[in-house]
Amino acid sequence: MRGLAAVVGRERGAAKASGMKVAKKASKGTKAGKMTKPKRTAKRLLVVANQAAASEAARRARHLKALSCASGAERELEELVFGDSLNGEEDELLRRLAGPRRVTAAEEKDLQEESSDSGMENEAKRDLLLKSPAWVDEDDEAEENVDMTHKYRKDLMKSDAETTLTKKKLKKRLEEQFQQAMGGVPAWADLENRKNSKRTLSDSDSDEDDDLLRRTGNFITSSESLPRGILKMSTCPPANQERFANGKLVTVQFHPSAQVVMTAGHDRSVSLFQVDGIKNPKIQSIYLESFPIYKAHFSVDGEQVIATGTHHRMFFVYDMMAGSIIPIPKVRGVEEKFLRNFELSPDGSFMLLIGNSGYLHLLSMKTKELISTMKVNGRCTASAFTPDSSKIYSYSKEGEVFIWDVRSRKSLHKFEDEGSLEGKCIAVSKNNQYVACGSSSGVVNLYTTDVCLKENRPKPVKAIMNLVTSATCVTFNPTTEILAVASRDTDEAVKLVHLPSYTVFSNFPVFRKKQIYLTQSMDFSPRSGYFSVANNKGKALLFRLKHYSFF
């Protein structure tokens, strides 16, 4: 702004000076004219004055043009340094000095030359794009081969003859491996479906909003059924990360009502942890001296923990409300060398001790006294209550399943597990629809309960053959949408089966990532939000099942 004011000042001074010079010349000419040729002198003075005015106007126009050609950056800089733009008086002065804008012949010629130059440049660029390359390198078109004998690519070889692969084939091989690991193309990787879904969502947004405004009522509904194929899940820190067990962890179980998980192992300890999926802080640990734990279980009301030992006739009851540990030295009428395996009825009334030689001892959960004893042919390896606590399924080592009535303690029915050489584990679904029997061959047969009660040799609705070693643990989730099967004889031997499609989720366990090791125990949280696996490393691995909203 200061520079602009200086220029305006100089313009005013120059105008005054030029006027004075013209006036002086005119006066001199007049005096001379009076003496000699007055008319001729006046015309000459008029021409000189017009020439001076024209040159002054041209000079002013050049100054104004220079001022008007200042870039936007310069103007912004002037505004930042000196304040706002020119005031009204200076703008008016510049307009007066500039006068009407006329395009001169020289400027018109310059514009024509610029337009012709730009046209020539465009034509030159167009010609350059149409021209073919001067020369072609044959190595650019040749496909580069990749060495497949490298330690990171050996697993991708389908035969020993495939020592090299082209980059295109290697890319295709990696895509196939990824799709095999994920059970197909994930939704986030399918670009075409993502575009279509986005287009569909954008079109239906307005319709959904209108429909929402037209209706009233409860918009909170239960989650839809679990889809098959890929199980949406995430790996959380171990549930017992604040206190890993020293040795094998034999039991992991979620509390029936609180957001708590319990672990127990051969290190003679029972620990409780709060489940938040992030830190999982420890609540409490108890130590049972000289008592390696074989199995531990919450009572149905969640107020007690029952624990049996590996080589003891006694068992312990930990009363969490009173904070006391109650030893049960011996149950009158139970003549067993060791008390290890047991089951609790879902209604909280009974405790079933699985003894040797096929004996089943039914105890009162309240008094821990013997009610009755039942016996199966051979040796009983596993038992399970039905959800209504009215029946007991007992699985013998010979592969036979006995169904008992709890009230009368009599056998209702018996059937043979198809193809079973030795029974290992059994589970009944929470809705009393399925019975799963796992055998030493690794096969888990899935039956419907109504068929089991009628036929002696029922056909399973599905024979799950994804385990290659003995099936030692089976469990259903609370919604009967997932069946977990596992073996403690092989690392990573865990499979989650989708019900009712009877297909295995392909993304669990994680492909080529060893994290589970030997599975000892499994459990789902009360609303299936979490799944935990206890392993031989003393860890209770924790997984968040994202399909389910609650704990």
C-alpha positions as MATLAB code, in Angstrom:
seq = 'MRGLAAVVGRERGAAKASGMKVAKKASKGTKAGKMTKPKRTAKRLLVVANQAAASEAARRARHLKALSCASGAERELEELVFGDSLNGEEDELLRRLAGPRRVTAAEEKDLQEESSDSGMENEAKRDLLLKSPAWVDEDDEAEENVDMTHKYRKDLMKSDAETTLTKKKLKKRLEEQFQQAMGGVPAWADLENRKNSKRTLSDSDSDEDDDLLRRTGNFITSSESLPRGILKMSTCPPANQERFANGKLVTVQFHPSAQVVMTAGHDRSVSLFQVDGIKNPKIQSIYLESFPIYKAHFSVDGEQVIATGTHHRMFFVYDMMAGSIIPIPKVRGVEEKFLRNFELSPDGSFMLLIGNSGYLHLLSMKTKELISTMKVNGRCTASAFTPDSSKIYSYSKEGEVFIWDVRSRKSLHKFEDEGSLEGKCIAVSKNNQYVACGSSSGVVNLYTTDVCLKENRPKPVKAIMNLVTSATCVTFNPTTEILAVASRDTDEAVKLVHLPSYTVFSNFPVFRKKQIYLTQSMDFSPRSGYFSVANNKGKALLFRLKHYSFF';
ca = [
       0.000    0.000    0.000;
       2.840    2.378    0.785;
       4.414    1.591   -2.597;
       1.101    2.246   -4.308;
       0.720    5.603   -2.549;
       4.237    6.586   -3.638;
       3.417    5.787   -7.249;
       0.228    7.856   -7.074;
       2.206   10.754   -5.616;
       4.726   10.547   -8.382;
       1.881   10.560  -10.944;
       0.432   13.722   -9.453;
       3.852   15.448   -9.379;
       4.592   14.485  -12.950;
       1.229   15.868  -14.080;
       1.871   19.190  -12.370;
       5.390   19.415  -13.793;
       4.239   18.643  -17.318;
       1.490   21.243  -17.033;
       3.975   23.890  -15.912;
       6.322   23.045  -18.790;
       3.491   23.303  -21.300;
       2.401   26.585  -19.790;
       5.952   28.008  -19.968;
       6.350   26.937  -23.597;
       2.953   28.411  -24.428;
       3.881   31.737  -22.807;
       7.172   31.857  -24.627;
       5.515   31.048  -27.944;
       2.902   33.706  -27.399;
       5.475   36.331  -26.777;
       7.406   35.281  -29.846;
       4.261   35.162  -31.906;
       3.335   38.666  -31.030;
       6.548   39.761  -32.511;
       6.564   37.593  -35.682;
       3.865   34.984  -36.675;
       1.122   34.658  -34.085;
      -1.191   32.196  -35.870;
       1.515   29.743  -36.863;
       3.018   29.832  -33.393;
      -0.351   29.047  -31.730;
      -0.896   25.993  -33.894;
       2.606   24.751  -33.087;
       2.040   25.191  -29.364;
      -1.264   23.293  -29.600;
       0.444   20.317  -31.310;
       3.217   20.257  -28.690;
       0.659   20.309  -25.890;
      -1.321   17.446  -27.441;
       1.820   15.335  -27.875;
       2.850   15.959  -24.263;
      -0.616   14.984  -22.998;
      -0.629   11.813  -25.113;
       2.813   10.726  -23.884;
       1.809   11.442  -20.292;
      -1.390    9.404  -20.684;
       0.577    6.495  -22.176;
       3.075    6.594  -19.313;
       0.260    6.594  -16.761;
      -1.387    3.659  -18.529;
       1.878    1.677  -18.349;
       2.141    2.380  -14.603;
      -1.443    1.340  -13.992;
      -0.997   -1.816  -16.066;
       2.048   -2.752  -13.984;
       0.023   -2.198  -10.813;
      -2.956   -4.196  -12.057;
      -0.758   -7.163  -13.076;
       0.289   -7.866   -9.516;
      -0.326  -11.524   -8.628;
      -2.892  -12.698   -6.101;
      -0.097  -13.774   -3.739;
       1.405  -10.238   -3.784;
      -1.984   -8.692   -3.050;
      -2.600  -11.108   -0.162;
       0.867  -10.288    1.190;
       0.139   -6.553    0.986;
      -3.158   -7.072    2.812;
      -1.447   -9.072    5.556;
       1.345   -6.478    6.015;
      -0.506   -3.183    5.497;
      -4.094   -4.126    6.275;
      -7.137   -4.178    4.005;
      -7.183   -3.251    0.330;
      -7.085    0.300   -0.991;
      -9.480    2.727    0.562;
     -12.225    4.358   -1.441;
     -10.300    7.517   -2.314;
      -7.305    5.654   -3.765;
      -9.592    3.332   -5.772;
     -11.411    6.344   -7.192;
      -8.099    8.052   -8.085;
      -6.834    4.938   -9.882;
     -10.053    4.679  -11.873;
      -9.789    8.326  -12.928;
      -6.135    8.008  -13.930;
      -6.799    4.784  -15.854;
      -9.639    6.139  -17.922;
     -11.518    3.886  -20.336;
      -9.658    0.697  -21.205;
      -8.772    0.311  -24.881;
      -7.038   -2.594  -26.523;
      -4.189   -1.398  -28.717;
      -3.160   -2.965  -31.983;
       0.056   -4.248  -30.411;
      -1.850   -6.008  -27.598;
      -4.267   -7.527  -30.102;
      -1.313   -8.832  -32.090;
       0.249  -10.316  -28.923;
      -2.997  -12.129  -28.112;
      -3.178  -13.610  -31.597;
       0.420  -14.800  -31.366;
      -0.229  -16.404  -27.946;
      -3.312  -18.248  -29.212;
      -1.434  -19.494  -32.256;
       1.468  -20.617  -30.061;
      -0.864  -22.553  -27.723;
      -2.508  -24.217  -30.699;
       0.878  -25.285  -32.045;
       1.833  -26.674  -28.609;
      -1.376  -28.718  -28.414;
      -0.796  -30.117  -31.883;
       2.785  -31.010  -30.948;
       1.604  -32.847  -27.817;
      -1.034  -34.721  -29.805;
       1.548  -35.777  -32.364;
       3.883  -36.914  -29.568;
       1.209  -39.151  -28.042;
       0.438  -40.746  -31.390;
       4.038  -41.522  -32.186;
       5.307  -45.047  -31.540;
       8.327  -45.614  -29.223;
      11.743  -45.278  -30.797;
      12.812  -48.744  -29.613;
      11.419  -51.664  -27.557;
      13.349  -53.570  -24.884;
      12.653  -57.302  -25.157;
      13.463  -57.798  -21.452;
      10.422  -55.733  -20.496;
       8.065  -58.234  -22.092;
       9.887  -61.301  -20.754;
       8.283  -62.752  -17.587;
      10.586  -62.812  -14.570;
      10.856  -66.150  -12.784;
      10.873  -66.474   -8.995;
      12.962  -69.048   -7.149;
      10.547  -71.342   -5.295;
      13.264  -73.191   -3.377;
      13.608  -70.267   -0.986;
      12.733  -71.143    2.601;
       9.791  -68.711    2.629;
       8.290  -70.136   -0.588;
       8.886  -73.879   -0.201;
       5.397  -74.434    1.197;
       3.863  -73.045   -1.985;
       5.436  -75.730   -4.183;
       3.008  -78.408   -5.367;
       5.787  -80.673   -6.641;
       9.565  -80.872   -6.618;
       9.640  -79.940  -10.287;
       8.312  -76.451   -9.536;
      11.674  -74.900   -8.764;
      10.661  -71.631  -10.440;
       7.392  -69.819  -11.083;
       6.517  -66.657  -12.943;
       5.330  -63.689  -10.950;
       1.794  -64.044  -12.299;
       1.591  -67.698  -11.306;
       3.077  -66.961   -7.878;
       0.496  -64.235   -7.324;
      -2.284  -66.628   -8.279;
      -0.850  -69.308   -5.977;
      -0.804  -66.863   -3.047;
      -4.406  -65.850   -3.742;
      -5.481  -69.496   -3.766;
      -3.691  -70.128   -0.477;
      -5.318  -67.086    1.117;
      -8.796  -68.062   -0.058;
      -8.253  -71.604    1.196;
      -7.235  -70.289    4.603;
     -10.180  -67.871    4.804;
     -12.718  -70.284    3.346;
     -13.325  -68.166    0.260;
     -12.996  -64.512   -0.701;
     -13.763  -62.281    2.324;
     -16.322  -59.534    1.859;
     -13.729  -56.790    2.352;
     -11.584  -58.250   -0.452;
     -14.387  -58.573   -3.015;
     -14.262  -55.141   -4.638;
     -17.189  -55.711   -6.990;
     -19.541  -56.750   -4.196;
     -18.372  -53.837   -2.062;
     -19.219  -51.364   -4.846;
     -22.631  -52.944   -5.391;
     -23.382  -52.992   -1.664;
     -22.403  -49.333   -1.298;
     -24.631  -48.413   -4.252;
     -27.511  -50.415   -2.777;
     -27.066  -48.865    0.651;
     -27.034  -45.344   -0.745;
     -30.247  -46.031   -2.704;
     -32.058  -47.599    0.237;
     -31.037  -45.090    2.934;
     -33.884  -42.694    2.188;
     -36.439  -45.512    2.025;
     -35.284  -46.901    5.375;
     -35.480  -43.479    7.002;
     -39.019  -42.954    5.720;
     -40.054  -46.407    6.895;
     -38.521  -45.760   10.317;
     -40.479  -42.535   10.724;
     -43.778  -44.180    9.749;
     -43.646  -46.854   12.485;
     -43.390  -46.918   16.262;
     -42.479  -49.755   18.581;
     -39.505  -51.709   19.846;
     -36.591  -51.578   17.402;
     -34.246  -53.683   19.580;
     -34.417  -57.235   18.252;
     -32.399  -60.372   18.840;
     -29.407  -61.093   16.589;
     -30.040  -63.110   13.468;
     -28.795  -66.664   13.075;
     -25.078  -67.297   12.886;
     -23.821  -67.469    9.272;
     -21.666  -70.361    8.118;
     -18.202  -70.327    6.529;
     -16.297  -67.541    8.300;
     -16.681  -66.910   12.033;
     -16.199  -63.235   12.887;
     -13.913  -63.306   15.891;
     -10.886  -61.598   17.412;
      -8.126  -62.836   19.682;
      -8.045  -61.238   23.130;
      -5.274  -61.408   25.728;
      -5.412  -64.667   27.725;
      -8.111  -64.683   30.384;
      -5.516  -65.523   33.057;
      -2.719  -63.282   31.783;
      -2.215  -61.807   35.280;
      -1.520  -65.290   36.646;
      -0.559  -68.098   34.295;
      -0.674  -71.589   35.740;
       2.588  -73.405   36.417;
       1.922  -76.463   34.317;
      -1.163  -77.909   32.686;
      -4.408  -75.959   32.951;
      -7.167  -78.582   33.205;
     -10.297  -76.434   33.564;
     -11.618  -73.142   32.224;
     -15.232  -72.141   32.885;
     -17.259  -68.940   32.748;
     -19.393  -67.910   35.691;
     -23.108  -68.580   35.043;
     -24.200  -65.011   35.843;
     -21.192  -62.703   36.433;
     -18.585  -61.583   33.880;
     -15.993  -63.836   35.517;
     -13.929  -66.824   34.370;
     -12.427  -69.552   36.552;
      -9.235  -71.521   35.851;
      -7.763  -74.516   37.677;
      -4.738  -76.700   37.035;
      -2.135  -79.091   38.270;
      -0.401  -76.278   40.161;
      -2.999  -76.822   42.958;
      -4.658  -73.420   42.464;
      -8.096  -72.105   41.517;
      -8.159  -68.545   40.172;
     -10.941  -66.109   39.295;
     -10.571  -63.325   36.706;
     -12.836  -60.532   35.530;
     -13.381  -60.739   31.773;
     -13.117  -57.435   29.894;
     -11.174  -58.642   26.845;
      -8.320  -56.175   27.499;
      -6.636  -56.628   30.885;
      -8.775  -59.369   32.484;
      -7.742  -58.436   36.038;
      -7.361  -61.159   38.648;
     -10.000  -61.247   41.372;
      -8.782  -64.017   43.669;
      -6.735  -67.212   43.827;
      -6.926  -70.077   46.307;
      -4.278  -72.719   46.859;
      -5.096  -76.325   47.767;
      -2.014  -77.830   49.359;
      -0.892  -81.219   47.982;
      -3.992  -81.372   45.823;
      -3.308  -81.294   42.057;
      -6.690  -80.488   40.549;
      -8.259  -82.882   38.050;
     -11.477  -80.913   37.449;
     -13.226  -77.820   38.847;
     -16.755  -76.562   38.213;
     -19.001  -73.673   39.279;
     -22.219  -74.533   41.052;
     -25.356  -73.516   39.142;
     -26.005  -70.535   41.427;
     -22.369  -69.442   41.021;
     -21.684  -69.309   44.758;
     -19.447  -72.394   45.022;
     -16.593  -74.105   43.176;
     -16.261  -77.894   43.412;
     -12.773  -79.297   42.759;
     -11.576  -82.912   42.571;
      -7.986  -84.147   42.646;
      -5.919  -86.439   40.473;
      -5.199  -89.075   43.173;
      -7.593  -88.415   46.054;
     -10.803  -89.865   47.447;
     -11.821  -86.466   48.813;
     -12.838  -83.262   47.078;
     -13.097  -79.598   48.067;
     -15.947  -77.092   48.006;
     -14.914  -73.439   47.865;
     -17.713  -71.231   49.212;
     -17.080  -67.867   47.546;
     -19.757  -66.034   49.546;
     -18.318  -67.115   52.905;
     -14.723  -67.175   51.689;
     -14.145  -70.646   53.142;
     -12.738  -73.908   51.729;
     -14.708  -76.951   52.844;
     -13.070  -80.406   52.464;
     -15.369  -83.371   51.819;
     -13.156  -86.245   53.057;
     -15.389  -89.156   52.117;
     -18.903  -89.747   50.852;
     -20.636  -92.483   52.791;
     -21.567  -95.376   50.530;
     -19.101  -94.470   47.741;
     -16.309  -97.022   47.643;
     -13.953  -95.579   45.068;
     -10.165  -95.347   45.178;
     -10.137  -91.966   43.410;
     -12.858  -89.407   42.769;
     -11.970  -87.501   39.589;
     -14.659  -86.940   36.984;
     -18.056  -85.511   37.891;
     -21.008  -83.563   36.443;
     -23.517  -81.118   37.962;
     -27.183  -81.062   37.001;
     -28.425  -77.815   35.337;
     -31.085  -77.314   38.020;
     -28.456  -77.393   40.774;
     -29.915  -80.367   42.608;
     -27.515  -83.233   41.842;
     -23.854  -84.051   41.554;
     -22.907  -87.160   39.557;
     -19.612  -88.876   40.432;
     -18.220  -91.135   37.703;
     -16.516  -94.068   39.392;
     -14.566  -97.066   38.222;
     -16.070 -100.293   36.857;
     -19.081  -98.476   35.409;
     -20.538  -97.083   38.646;
     -22.372  -93.759   38.661;
     -22.954  -92.166   42.094;
     -25.766  -89.604   42.343;
     -25.241  -87.138   45.220;
     -27.371  -84.364   46.652;
     -25.795  -81.045   45.792;
     -27.048  -79.512   49.014;
     -25.816  -82.115   51.512;
     -23.147  -83.884   49.378;
     -24.634  -87.216   50.459;
     -25.250  -90.261   48.300;
     -28.751  -90.649   46.864;
     -28.348  -93.657   44.576;
     -25.848  -95.648   42.530;
     -26.270  -96.792   38.916;
     -24.076  -99.080   36.829;
     -23.378  -99.427   33.119;
     -21.902 -102.409   31.309;
     -18.156 -101.980   31.226;
     -16.417  -98.763   32.213;
     -18.047  -95.325   32.019;
     -15.814  -92.654   30.496;
     -18.170  -89.636   30.336;
     -21.669  -88.481   31.297;
     -23.961  -85.527   30.677;
     -27.283  -84.247   32.075;
     -30.089  -83.099   29.809;
     -30.997  -79.383   30.121;
     -34.085  -80.173   32.226;
     -32.031  -82.425   34.540;
     -34.498  -85.282   34.002;
     -32.106  -87.653   32.175;
     -28.453  -88.665   32.165;
     -26.492  -89.830   29.121;
     -23.592  -92.128   30.063;
     -20.940  -93.095   27.501;
     -19.119  -96.384   28.078;
     -15.640  -97.356   26.976;
     -17.203  -99.992   24.723;
     -19.006  -97.326   22.669;
     -22.491  -97.731   24.147;
     -24.631  -94.848   25.417;
     -27.014  -95.455   28.339;
     -29.924  -93.104   29.044;
     -31.042  -92.926   32.695;
     -34.105  -91.447   34.330;
     -32.976  -89.276   37.253;
     -36.107  -89.714   39.352;
     -36.380  -93.507   39.187;
     -32.612  -94.056   38.556;
     -33.552  -96.666   35.939;
     -32.202  -97.156   32.438;
     -34.633  -95.865   29.816;
     -32.757  -96.820   26.689;
     -29.388  -97.869   25.272;
     -27.909  -97.318   21.820;
     -24.599  -97.932   20.080;
     -22.473  -95.081   18.841;
     -21.835  -95.812   15.174;
     -18.247  -96.845   14.446;
     -17.033  -96.144   17.971;
     -14.104  -98.235   19.179;
     -13.804  -96.528   22.534;
     -15.980  -93.783   23.994;
     -14.201  -90.643   25.188;
     -16.594  -87.716   25.672;
     -20.258  -86.777   25.358;
     -22.321  -83.561   25.411;
     -26.012  -82.595   25.143;
     -27.011  -79.297   23.526;
     -28.639  -76.587   25.625;
     -31.905  -76.863   23.703;
     -31.938  -80.665   24.070;
     -31.850  -81.120   20.298;
     -28.453  -82.792   19.766;
     -26.200  -85.356   21.406;
     -22.504  -85.367   20.436;
     -20.343  -88.468   21.069;
     -16.573  -88.358   20.614;
     -14.545  -91.531   20.244;
     -10.894  -92.605   20.282;
     -10.782  -92.617   16.457;
     -11.302  -88.844   16.399;
     -14.799  -89.071   14.923;
     -17.543  -87.057   16.618;
     -21.016  -88.353   15.815;
     -23.878  -85.906   16.076;
     -27.346  -87.337   16.795;
     -30.790  -85.902   17.383;
     -32.180  -86.721   20.836;
     -35.510  -88.088   19.599;
     -33.714  -90.713   17.474;
     -31.454  -91.676   20.376;
     -34.473  -92.422   22.552;
     -36.076  -94.708   19.963;
     -33.449  -96.638   18.014;
     -30.719  -99.006   19.178;
     -28.417  -98.173   16.261;
     -29.305  -94.663   15.192;
     -27.692  -92.951   12.223;
     -25.890  -89.710   13.052;
     -27.025  -86.589   11.225;
     -23.343  -85.752   10.828;
     -20.069  -87.587   11.425;
     -17.430  -84.922   12.097;
     -14.071  -86.275   10.947;
     -11.851  -83.212   11.259;
      -9.803  -84.630   14.157;
      -7.084  -87.218   13.515;
      -6.566  -88.167   17.183;
      -8.933  -89.049   20.028;
     -11.786  -86.596   20.562;
     -11.373  -85.737   24.239;
     -13.623  -82.692   24.589;
     -16.941  -81.626   23.035;
     -19.192  -78.741   24.051;
     -22.123  -76.752   22.619;
     -22.524  -72.993   22.847;
     -25.648  -71.707   24.683;
     -27.545  -70.940   21.454;
     -26.789  -74.372   19.913;
     -25.238  -72.734   16.845;
     -21.656  -73.900   17.471;
     -20.243  -77.279   18.457;
     -16.623  -77.184   19.652;
     -14.627  -80.413   19.313;
     -11.021  -80.907   20.393;
      -8.275  -83.419   21.103;
      -5.598  -83.124   23.748;
      -3.238  -85.423   21.840;
      -2.258  -83.025   19.014;
      -1.401  -79.327   18.828;
      -4.040  -76.987   17.390;
      -6.606  -79.826   17.324;
      -9.691  -77.628   17.811;
     -12.593  -77.237   15.413;
     -15.768  -75.165   15.598;
     -18.725  -76.681   13.760;
     -21.611  -74.554   12.525;
     -25.105  -75.826   13.293;
     -27.351  -76.749   11.602;
     -25.268  -76.751    8.382;
     -22.750  -79.135   10.059;
     -19.825  -77.349    8.385;
     -16.555  -76.349   10.023;
     -15.580  -72.685   10.307;
     -12.502  -72.411    8.087;
     -10.796  -69.519    9.896;
     -10.364  -71.243   13.267;
      -7.816  -72.110   14.428;
      -5.684  -69.515   12.648;
      -3.971  -70.971    9.564;
      -0.275  -71.769   10.104;
      -0.119  -69.974   13.441;
       0.554  -72.071   16.515;
      -1.147  -70.591   19.536;
      -3.500  -73.172   21.087;
      -1.143  -76.166   21.555;
      -2.782  -79.085   23.452;
      -6.393  -78.368   24.356;
      -7.414  -79.478   27.849;
     -10.768  -77.751   28.346;
     -13.167  -75.421   26.497;
     -16.139  -73.264   27.408;
     -18.463  -70.584   26.002;
     -19.640  -67.573   28.002;
     -23.340  -67.536   29.063;
     -24.404  -65.558   25.949;
     -21.696  -66.853   23.601;
     -19.814  -63.542   23.445;
     -16.530  -65.228   24.425;
     -14.896  -68.593   23.831;
     -11.997  -69.833   25.954;
      -9.546  -72.722   25.542;
      -7.318  -74.020   28.362;
      -4.040  -75.524   27.136;
      -1.065  -77.445   28.466;
       1.023  -74.246   28.694;
      -0.999  -72.919   31.620;
      -2.922  -70.335   29.538;
      -6.640  -69.764   29.132;
      -6.821  -68.411   25.592;
      -9.690  -65.993   25.037;
     -11.548  -65.235   21.796;
     -14.288  -62.675   21.182;
     -17.131  -63.950   18.986;
     -18.330  -60.753   17.305;
     -21.648  -62.140   16.086;
     -22.900  -62.144   19.676;
     -23.366  -58.768   21.356;
     -23.247  -59.784   24.988;
     -21.012  -61.689   27.410;
];
